[in-house]
């Protein structure tokens, strides 16, 4: 599998490439900020969605 296309966030479907491009475009990753906020709000289900259980 191409590392760039590797899914990083199984809950919201973001790839490594999308997060990297977002950070380059905005000077920081707005996607990562969204993921962290959703996780804090309890909207993350990584244990079920991520094949590695995290």
Steps between C-alpha positions, in 0.01 A plus 500: 500500500617849421581671832349828380163335440507319834193576706597678819153571636257213453219683680496791256682345203808723472821382337858594582514701174182696577630596844840599359343712221267665751796596719690643204196698385410647840834504681354245742270203461141610537406136438700389804338773708158373390592139578624595849189709571269219385695252709469718810125529432470121491431477126799274437461125474855393417482177696235377255592683178878461502620149420782553752250598770632850568 
